[in-house]
């Protein structure tokens, strides 16, 4: 059996993998060094832009979350109201009225229930749309500001260079 010292790097798969990784890292470093990227004139301004981007994203998420909570609250209110109305409907249908009177009541109650369902769906849809619009407005405003900031940074770099 050969001693450990007689194994070469080509016989050891771990050593081979390490050598390949080292070679790839060196190639990447050389390739990156060869790129001619514009110098960032003001790293603090770039960091500040990034911070404002994150603040805008956070604000948009907050608006979306508040909107989702408002929708959930309103949905719960609608469900409670529907259960109350259903109880009242069952009581009114339990009377000993003639079949024609009951049928007319049922038709009227069904019409009312349908109208309420449509109105409630529209209300929830409007809440969702308003929340989404507000969140998107925050992101759009910040995007436009960020593009102006990047343009300003590039102009500074051009003037410095």
FENHU-V294953 format. One record per pair of residues at least 24 apart in sequence whose C-alpha atoms are under 10 Angstrom apart, sorted by the first residue. I is the first residue (numbers start at 1). J is the second residue. If there is no record, write none. Layout:
I:J, I:J
//
This chain:
38:154, 38:157, 38:158, 38:161, 39:153, 39:154, 39:157, 39:158, 39:160, 39:161, 40:153, 40:154, 40:156, 40:157, 41:153, 41:154, 41:155, 41:156, 41:157, 41:158, 41:159, 41:160, 41:161, 42:153, 42:154, 42:156, 42:157, 43:153, 45:149, 45:150, 45:153, 46:146, 46:149, 46:150, 46:153, 48:149, 49:142, 49:145, 49:146, 49:147, 49:149, 49:150, 50:146, 52:142, 52:145, 52:146, 53:139, 53:142, 53:143, 53:145, 53:146, 54:142, 55:139, 55:142, 56:135, 56:138, 56:139, 56:140, 56:141, 56:142, 56:143, 57:135, 57:136, 57:138, 57:139, 57:142, 58:135, 58:138, 58:139, 59:134, 59:135, 59:138, 59:139, 60:131, 60:132, 60:133, 60:134, 60:135, 60:136, 60:137, 60:138, 60:139, 61:132, 61:135, 61:136, 61:138, 61:139, 62:135, 63:130, 63:131, 63:132, 63:133, 63:134, 63:135, 63:136, 63:138, 64:128, 64:130, 64:131, 64:132, 64:133, 64:134, 64:135, 64:136, 65:131, 65:132, 65:135, 66:131, 67:127, 67:128, 67:129, 67:130, 67:131, 67:132, 67:134, 67:135, 68:127, 68:128, 68:131, 68:132, 70:124, 70:127, 70:128, 70:131, 71:123, 71:124, 71:125, 71:126, 71:127, 71:128, 71:131, 72:124, 74:120, 74:123, 74:124, 74:127, 75:120, 75:121, 75:123, 75:124, 78:116, 78:117, 78:120, 78:121, 78:124, 82:113, 82:116, 82:117, 85:109, 85:113, 86:113
//
